[in-house]
Amino acid sequence: MAVRMLNRVGSMDQIKVGRGSWLAGGLLLAAFLGGVVYGQAPGGQAPAGTAPGSAPAEPAKTPPDKVVLKVGDTSITAGDIDKAIQGLTPQAKRSLFVQNQGRRPIGDEYVLMLVLSEQALAHHLDSTPEFKEMVALNRIKILASQEYQEIAQKAAVTPQDVNKYYAAHPLEFDELKVVQVVVRKQPPGAKAGTPGFPAEEAKTRAEQIRKAFIAGDDPAKIADKYQVESLVRVDSQPFVVHHGTMRPDMEKAAFELKPGEVTEVFDLGQTLAFLKVVSHQTEDLKTVSPRIENNLRQQKINSSIDTLKKNAKAWMDDAYFASPIGGHPPLKPEATMEIPVNQ
């Protein structure tokens, strides 16, 4: 029942007001009703370990105690509105201010919420079981969000931690820039019309393209000559790969090569593929420090949460939480002619 009530309230962003204009995307309602689900920190800060993004400059500040809105006997100050805005996500702030609407959409929503809440009190909706369940659930969400922020603030990561991790994990920051060639081949005994080349023809094509790369031909010209839509893909622009992102045999072969060298052709089942190494370098500490810091902070947060869960001695009814008998039916594969680039 509580879930149904939450969904009903959450649908308020679909209400039309005024001359048929939509509410501000339910921005304020989302902040109040759903923001805690995302661990939104006080002051609109995202949890540690996430990229908060950037938002446009907000309108000029007004003294927080100045009354800027009234609904009946209820007065709302600039500080109340500012807190509501601070609770929005960066994306919601951009949506609000980029459109040059100022704080008007937030004020409109605030009025609507006050009017509807007063009407709800008049109808004694605050005494219904659904309301009490929703209040209890949101109390849990808010408390959980606040505790998460406490844990995040204590999960400090020092420059020494970052340096130590960087030195201990050299392979993680070892990267190649490569171009890849993929040739689709038909499986043995394939029916007529099955996408792909017969095995021998696929191998011949792959080797021809490989020889062109070994000879140092321009990748763009090679692509123009050999690429066949949905059957042969020839990368003309390099992309970055790291350890652990490819099949082990391809990864080993690629990382052992020097720039300009080409791997052998690998049989990946439905395709044949090979790589040409364009460059081989190690990401510098300055570049990866923010990423390392975020990862280490999140590890500390996760460790603290795991400890809390362990100490709580939580129990679940395995039969209740088990997957349906037979599991979920597999999704019907979409008909596609795209070539899998990384397998």
LOMI-246940 format. One record per residue (C-alpha): residue number from 1; residue in three letters; x, z, y. Coordinates in nm, 2 decimals. Layout:
N
- NUM;ALA;X;Z;Y
...
This chain:
343
- 1;MET;0.00;0.00;0.00
- 2;ALA;0.28;0.08;0.24
- 3;VAL;0.44;-0.25;0.18
- 4;ARG;0.11;-0.43;0.25
- 5;MET;0.08;-0.23;0.57
- 6;LEU;0.43;-0.32;0.68
- 7;ASN;0.37;-0.68;0.62
- 8;ARG;0.05;-0.67;0.82
- 9;VAL;0.23;-0.51;1.12
- 10;GLY;0.52;-0.74;1.09
- 11;SER;0.29;-1.04;1.13
- 12;MET;0.23;-0.94;1.49
- 13;ASP;0.49;-1.19;1.60
- 14;GLN;0.23;-1.46;1.52
- 15;ILE;-0.01;-1.33;1.78
- 16;LYS;-0.08;-1.56;2.07
- 17;VAL;-0.12;-1.41;2.42
- 18;GLY;-0.18;-1.54;2.77
- 19;ARG;-0.22;-1.92;2.78
- 20;GLY;-0.14;-1.97;2.41
- 21;SER;0.24;-1.89;2.45
- 22;TRP;0.40;-1.71;2.16
- 23;LEU;0.54;-1.37;2.19
- 24;ALA;0.92;-1.35;2.23
- 25;GLY;0.97;-1.43;1.86
- 26;GLY;0.86;-1.07;1.78
- 27;LEU;1.19;-0.96;1.92
- 28;LEU;1.09;-0.61;2.02
- 29;LEU;0.87;-0.56;1.72
- 30;ALA;1.15;-0.67;1.49
- 31;ALA;1.39;-0.43;1.65
- 32;PHE;1.14;-0.14;1.61
- 33;LEU;1.00;-0.23;1.27
- 34;GLY;1.27;-0.41;1.09
- 35;GLY;1.60;-0.35;1.27
- 36;VAL;1.70;-0.06;1.05
- 37;VAL;1.69;-0.28;0.74
- 38;TYR;2.00;-0.46;0.87
- 39;GLY;2.19;-0.14;0.96
- 40;GLN;2.16;-0.21;1.33
- 41;ALA;2.38;0.04;1.51
- 42;PRO;2.28;0.22;1.83
- 43;GLY;2.35;0.01;2.13
- 44;GLY;2.30;-0.31;1.94
- 45;GLN;2.64;-0.29;1.76
- 46;ALA;2.66;-0.45;1.42
- 47;PRO;2.79;-0.24;1.12
- 48;ALA;3.16;-0.23;1.08
- 49;GLY;3.30;-0.51;0.89
- 50;THR;3.06;-0.77;1.03
- 51;ALA;3.11;-1.02;1.31
- 52;PRO;2.88;-0.91;1.59
- 53;GLY;2.88;-1.25;1.77
- 54;SER;2.85;-1.28;2.14
- 55;ALA;2.55;-1.28;2.37
- 56;PRO;2.50;-1.41;2.72
- 57;ALA;2.53;-1.18;3.02
- 58;GLU;2.22;-0.96;3.06
- 59;PRO;2.03;-0.93;3.39
- 60;ALA;2.16;-0.69;3.65
- 61;LYS;2.11;-0.32;3.57
- 62;THR;1.84;-0.11;3.73
- 63;PRO;1.85;0.28;3.76
- 64;PRO;1.74;0.40;3.41
- 65;ASP;1.49;0.65;3.55
- 66;LYS;1.30;0.39;3.76
- 67;VAL;0.95;0.32;3.63
- 68;VAL;0.91;-0.05;3.57
- 69;LEU;0.59;-0.07;3.36
- 70;LYS;0.27;0.13;3.33
- 71;VAL;-0.01;0.11;3.08
- 72;GLY;-0.29;0.35;3.18
- 73;ASP;-0.12;0.69;3.22
- 74;THR;0.19;0.59;3.03
- 75;SER;0.50;0.51;3.23
- 76;ILE;0.79;0.31;3.09
- 77;THR;1.13;0.33;3.26
- 78;ALA;1.41;0.08;3.29
- 79;GLY;1.61;0.29;3.05
- 80;ASP;1.33;0.25;2.79
- 81;ILE;1.34;-0.12;2.82
- 82;ASP;1.72;-0.14;2.82
- 83;LYS;1.73;0.06;2.50
- 84;ALA;1.48;-0.18;2.34
- 85;ILE;1.70;-0.47;2.45
- 86;GLN;2.01;-0.30;2.32
- 87;GLY;1.85;-0.27;1.98
- 88;LEU;1.81;-0.65;1.95
- 89;THR;2.05;-0.85;1.75
- 90;PRO;2.30;-1.08;1.93
- 91;GLN;2.09;-1.38;1.82
- 92;ALA;1.77;-1.23;1.96
- 93;LYS;1.95;-1.15;2.29
- 94;ARG;2.07;-1.51;2.32
- 95;SER;1.71;-1.63;2.25
- 96;LEU;1.59;-1.40;2.53
- 97;PHE;1.84;-1.47;2.80
- 98;VAL;1.94;-1.83;2.74
- 99;GLN;1.59;-1.93;2.82
- 100;ASN;1.62;-1.76;3.16
- 101;GLN;1.30;-1.56;3.10
- 102;GLY;1.47;-1.23;3.20
- 103;ARG;1.31;-0.92;3.06
- 104;ARG;0.95;-1.05;3.09
- 105;PRO;0.90;-1.12;2.72
- 106;ILE;1.02;-0.77;2.63
- 107;GLY;0.78;-0.62;2.89
- 108;ASP;0.49;-0.83;2.76
- 109;GLU;0.56;-0.71;2.41
- 110;TYR;0.60;-0.35;2.52
- 111;VAL;0.26;-0.37;2.69
- 112;LEU;0.10;-0.52;2.38
- 113;MET;0.25;-0.25;2.16
- 114;LEU;0.12;0.03;2.38
- 115;VAL;-0.22;-0.12;2.41
- 116;LEU;-0.25;-0.17;2.04
- 117;SER;-0.11;0.17;1.96
- 118;GLU;-0.36;0.34;2.19
- 119;GLN;-0.64;0.15;2.02
- 120;ALA;-0.51;0.25;1.68
- 121;LEU;-0.52;0.61;1.78
- 122;ALA;-0.87;0.57;1.91
- 123;HIS;-0.96;0.43;1.56
- 124;HIS;-0.77;0.73;1.40
- 125;LEU;-0.54;0.49;1.21
- 126;ASP;-0.27;0.75;1.24
- 127;SER;-0.45;0.96;0.98
- 128;THR;-0.47;0.69;0.72
- 129;PRO;-0.27;0.71;0.40
- 130;GLU;-0.12;0.37;0.48
- 131;PHE;0.01;0.49;0.81
- 132;LYS;0.16;0.81;0.67
- 133;GLU;0.33;0.61;0.39
- 134;MET;0.47;0.37;0.65
- 135;VAL;0.60;0.65;0.87
- 136;ALA;0.77;0.81;0.58
- 137;LEU;0.93;0.49;0.47
- 138;ASN;1.06;0.41;0.82
- 139;ARG;1.19;0.76;0.85
- 140;ILE;1.40;0.70;0.54
- 141;LYS;1.52;0.36;0.67
- 142;ILE;1.62;0.51;1.01
- 143;LEU;1.80;0.81;0.86
- 144;ALA;1.98;0.58;0.61
- 145;SER;2.09;0.35;0.90
- 146;GLN;2.22;0.64;1.10
- 147;GLU;2.42;0.78;0.81
- 148;TYR;2.56;0.43;0.74
- 149;GLN;2.69;0.42;1.10
- 150;GLU;2.84;0.76;1.06
- 151;ILE;3.02;0.65;0.75
- 152;ALA;3.13;0.32;0.92
- 153;GLN;3.27;0.51;1.22
- 154;LYS;3.48;0.73;1.00
- 155;ALA;3.62;0.44;0.79
- 156;ALA;3.92;0.39;1.02
- 157;VAL;4.18;0.13;0.93
- 158;THR;4.52;0.15;1.09
- 159;PRO;4.77;-0.13;1.17
- 160;GLN;4.99;0.02;0.90
- 161;ASP;4.71;-0.02;0.65
- 162;VAL;4.68;-0.39;0.75
- 163;ASN;5.05;-0.45;0.73
- 164;LYS;5.07;-0.28;0.39
- 165;TYR;4.79;-0.49;0.25
- 166;TYR;4.94;-0.81;0.38
- 167;ALA;5.27;-0.74;0.22
- 168;ALA;5.12;-0.64;-0.11
- 169;HIS;4.90;-0.95;-0.15
- 170;PRO;5.11;-1.26;-0.06
- 171;LEU;4.91;-1.50;-0.28
- 172;GLU;4.59;-1.41;-0.10
- 173;PHE;4.73;-1.57;0.22
- 174;ASP;4.90;-1.87;0.05
- 175;GLU;4.71;-2.18;0.13
- 176;LEU;4.72;-2.55;0.07
- 177;LYS;4.57;-2.84;0.27
- 178;VAL;4.47;-3.11;0.02
- 179;VAL;4.27;-3.42;-0.02
- 180;GLN;4.08;-3.47;-0.33
- 181;VAL;3.96;-3.77;-0.54
- 182;VAL;3.67;-3.74;-0.77
- 183;VAL;3.54;-4.01;-1.01
- 184;ARG;3.21;-3.96;-1.19
- 185;LYS;3.21;-4.06;-1.56
- 186;GLN;2.93;-4.09;-1.81
- 187;PRO;2.91;-3.84;-2.09
- 188;PRO;2.97;-3.97;-2.44
- 189;GLY;2.66;-4.15;-2.58
- 190;ALA;2.50;-4.17;-2.24
- 191;LYS;2.18;-4.38;-2.20
- 192;ALA;2.19;-4.70;-2.00
- 193;GLY;2.15;-4.62;-1.63
- 194;THR;2.32;-4.28;-1.65
- 195;PRO;2.52;-4.24;-1.33
- 196;GLY;2.89;-4.27;-1.38
- 197;PHE;3.15;-4.51;-1.52
- 198;PRO;3.24;-4.53;-1.90
- 199;ALA;3.52;-4.29;-1.98
- 200;GLU;3.80;-4.56;-1.99
- 201;GLU;3.69;-4.73;-1.67
- 202;ALA;3.66;-4.40;-1.49
- 203;LYS;4.02;-4.31;-1.60
- 204;THR;4.15;-4.65;-1.49
- 205;ARG;3.99;-4.62;-1.15
- 206;ALA;4.13;-4.26;-1.11
- 207;GLU;4.48;-4.38;-1.20
- 208;GLN;4.46;-4.67;-0.96
- 209;ILE;4.37;-4.44;-0.67
- 210;ARG;4.63;-4.19;-0.77
- 211;LYS;4.90;-4.46;-0.76
- 212;ALA;4.79;-4.55;-0.41
- 213;PHE;4.83;-4.19;-0.30
- 214;ILE;5.17;-4.16;-0.47
- 215;ALA;5.28;-4.48;-0.28
- 216;GLY;5.20;-4.31;0.04
- 217;ASP;4.91;-4.53;0.15
- 218;ASP;4.68;-4.41;0.43
- 219;PRO;4.40;-4.20;0.28
- 220;ALA;4.15;-4.36;0.51
- 221;LYS;4.24;-4.71;0.38
- 222;ILE;4.24;-4.58;0.02
- 223;ALA;3.89;-4.45;0.08
- 224;ASP;3.77;-4.78;0.23
- 225;LYS;3.91;-4.97;-0.07
- 226;TYR;3.81;-4.75;-0.36
- 227;GLN;3.52;-4.52;-0.26
- 228;VAL;3.18;-4.60;-0.42
- 229;GLU;2.88;-4.41;-0.31
- 230;SER;2.78;-4.13;-0.55
- 231;LEU;3.04;-4.25;-0.80
- 232;VAL;3.38;-4.23;-0.64
- 233;ARG;3.47;-3.99;-0.37
- 234;VAL;3.80;-4.02;-0.18
- 235;ASP;3.87;-3.75;0.08
- 236;SER;4.03;-3.90;0.39
- 237;GLN;4.05;-3.56;0.57
- 238;PRO;4.23;-3.26;0.41
- 239;PHE;4.06;-2.93;0.35
- 240;VAL;4.21;-2.58;0.28
- 241;VAL;4.22;-2.42;-0.06
- 242;HIS;4.34;-2.07;-0.16
- 243;HIS;4.43;-1.91;-0.49
- 244;GLY;4.12;-1.84;-0.70
- 245;THR;3.91;-2.12;-0.56
- 246;MET;3.99;-2.38;-0.82
- 247;ARG;4.01;-2.42;-1.20
- 248;PRO;4.33;-2.23;-1.31
- 249;ASP;4.50;-2.54;-1.44
- 250;MET;4.44;-2.74;-1.12
- 251;GLU;4.53;-2.45;-0.90
- 252;LYS;4.86;-2.39;-1.09
- 253;ALA;4.95;-2.76;-1.07
- 254;ALA;4.86;-2.79;-0.70
- 255;PHE;5.05;-2.48;-0.58
- 256;GLU;5.36;-2.59;-0.77
- 257;LEU;5.37;-2.92;-0.57
- 258;LYS;5.55;-3.00;-0.25
- 259;PRO;5.37;-3.16;0.04
- 260;GLY;5.31;-3.53;-0.03
- 261;GLU;5.30;-3.49;-0.41
- 262;VAL;5.00;-3.56;-0.63
- 263;THR;4.86;-3.37;-0.93
- 264;GLU;4.78;-3.54;-1.26
- 265;VAL;4.42;-3.65;-1.32
- 266;PHE;4.21;-3.36;-1.46
- 267;ASP;3.91;-3.41;-1.69
- 268;LEU;3.64;-3.18;-1.55
- 269;GLY;3.37;-3.29;-1.79
- 270;GLN;3.13;-3.49;-1.58
- 271;THR;3.41;-3.61;-1.35
- 272;LEU;3.78;-3.69;-1.33
- 273;ALA;3.97;-3.54;-1.03
- 274;PHE;4.31;-3.50;-0.88
- 275;LEU;4.46;-3.36;-0.56
- 276;LYS;4.72;-3.46;-0.31
- 277;VAL;4.90;-3.18;-0.13
- 278;VAL;4.92;-3.24;0.24
- 279;SER;5.07;-2.91;0.34
- 280;HIS;5.16;-2.57;0.20
- 281;GLN;5.19;-2.26;0.42
- 282;THR;5.12;-1.89;0.44
- 283;GLU;4.87;-1.76;0.69
- 284;ASP;5.05;-1.54;0.95
- 285;LEU;4.97;-1.17;0.98
- 286;LYS;4.83;-1.21;1.33
- 287;THR;4.57;-1.46;1.22
- 288;VAL;4.45;-1.27;0.91
- 289;SER;4.47;-0.91;1.06
- 290;PRO;4.10;-0.90;1.17
- 291;ARG;3.99;-1.03;0.83
- 292;ILE;4.21;-0.77;0.65
- 293;GLU;4.08;-0.49;0.87
- 294;ASN;3.72;-0.58;0.81
- 295;ASN;3.77;-0.60;0.44
- 296;LEU;3.95;-0.27;0.42
- 297;ARG;3.69;-0.10;0.63
- 298;GLN;3.41;-0.23;0.41
- 299;GLN;3.60;-0.11;0.11
- 300;LYS;3.61;0.23;0.25
- 301;ILE;3.24;0.22;0.34
- 302;ASN;3.15;0.10;-0.01
- 303;SER;3.37;0.37;-0.17
- 304;SER;3.20;0.64;0.04
- 305;ILE;2.86;0.51;-0.05
- 306;ASP;2.95;0.48;-0.42
- 307;THR;3.06;0.85;-0.41
- 308;LEU;2.73;0.95;-0.25
- 309;LYS;2.53;0.76;-0.52
- 310;LYS;2.74;0.91;-0.80
- 311;ASN;2.70;1.27;-0.67
- 312;ALA;2.32;1.21;-0.62
- 313;LYS;2.29;1.17;-1.00
- 314;ALA;2.03;0.89;-0.95
- 315;TRP;1.82;0.78;-1.25
- 316;MET;1.63;0.46;-1.30
- 317;ASP;1.38;0.37;-1.57
- 318;ASP;1.56;0.09;-1.74
- 319;ALA;1.24;-0.04;-1.90
- 320;TYR;1.06;-0.06;-1.56
- 321;PHE;1.35;-0.23;-1.38
- 322;ALA;1.44;-0.47;-1.66
- 323;SER;1.40;-0.84;-1.61
- 324;PRO;1.08;-1.00;-1.75
- 325;ILE;1.09;-1.09;-2.12
- 326;GLY;1.29;-1.40;-2.15
- 327;GLY;1.41;-1.37;-1.80
- 328;HIS;1.31;-1.59;-1.52
- 329;PRO;1.25;-1.96;-1.61
- 330;PRO;1.54;-2.18;-1.51
- 331;LEU;1.49;-2.38;-1.19
- 332;LYS;1.42;-2.75;-1.25
- 333;PRO;1.74;-2.93;-1.15
- 334;GLU;1.70;-3.15;-0.85
- 335;ALA;1.78;-3.52;-0.90
- 336;THR;2.10;-3.57;-0.71
- 337;MET;2.38;-3.83;-0.69
- 338;GLU;2.63;-3.60;-0.51
- 339;ILE;2.97;-3.56;-0.67
- 340;PRO;3.08;-3.20;-0.73
- 341;VAL;3.39;-3.16;-0.52
- 342;ASN;3.52;-2.83;-0.65
- 343;GLN;3.46;-2.73;-1.00
